[in-house]
Amino acid sequence: MVAVRRGSRNANRYEVEFLTPNHGSSDNDGKPAEMPALGGAAAQPLRILDFLIYEPVRSVLLHGAGANVVVPAPEQYAVHKFIVADRRRDDSLGHLKRDKDVRQVASDLTGILDRASCEATAW
């Protein structure tokens, strides 16, 4: 079996992971999908990825002069993360990741509600 990179990490330890929808059987769960166009990297197959990336939003990456990026809508990201948390493995690592996912969802929803409140006040 050949080892395949699932992403890339720079000198500052920022990591980029490549994702792809998993429309196949659950046998593909957790197995990297080789992506020759990415120079030997592989993508992580994820269920319900189509939901996550539906109608993305434009944003700016706050680094240097900034970089325009397209990201999942915050609301969809929170719901997707919650679904993923519910589907985590039932072992110690799965529990740790599930707890982290749920904390992330709570933080995201707080930010989403705060933003909505600010927008309502502005109107």
Secondary structure as the mmCIF struct_conf table of DSSP 4:
data_model
#
loop_
_struct_conf.conf_type_id
_struct_conf.id
_struct_conf.beg_label_comp_id
_struct_conf.beg_label_asym_id
_struct_conf.beg_label_seq_id
_struct_conf.end_label_comp_id
_struct_conf.end_label_asym_id
_struct_conf.end_label_seq_id
STRN STRN1 ARG A 5 ARG A 5
STRN STRN2 GLY A 7 ARG A 9
TURN_TY1_P TURN_TY1_P1 ALA A 11 ASN A 12
STRN STRN3 GLU A 15 GLU A 17
STRN STRN4 LEU A 19 PRO A 21
BEND BEND1 GLY A 24 GLY A 24
HELX_RH_3T_P HELX_RH_3T_P1 SER A 26 ASN A 28
TURN_TY1_P TURN_TY1_P2 ASP A 29 GLY A 30
HELX_LH_PP_P HELX_LH_PP_P1 LYS A 31 PRO A 32
STRN STRN5 ALA A 33 GLU A 34
HELX_RH_3T_P HELX_RH_3T_P2 PRO A 36 LEU A 38
TURN_TY1_P TURN_TY1_P3 GLY A 39 GLY A 40
STRN STRN6 ALA A 41 ALA A 41
STRN STRN7 ALA A 42 LEU A 46
TURN_TY1_P TURN_TY1_P4 ARG A 47 ILE A 48
HELX_RH_AL_P HELX_RH_AL_P1 LEU A 49 ILE A 53
BEND BEND2 TYR A 54 GLU A 55
STRN STRN8 VAL A 57 LEU A 61
BEND BEND3 HIS A 63 HIS A 63
TURN_TY1_P TURN_TY1_P5 GLY A 64 ALA A 65
STRN STRN9 ALA A 67 VAL A 71
HELX_RH_AL_P HELX_RH_AL_P2 PRO A 74 ASP A 86
TURN_TY1_P TURN_TY1_P6 ARG A 87 ARG A 87
BEND BEND4 ARG A 88 ARG A 88
BEND BEND5 ASP A 90 ASP A 91
HELX_RH_AL_P HELX_RH_AL_P3 SER A 92 ALA A 122
#
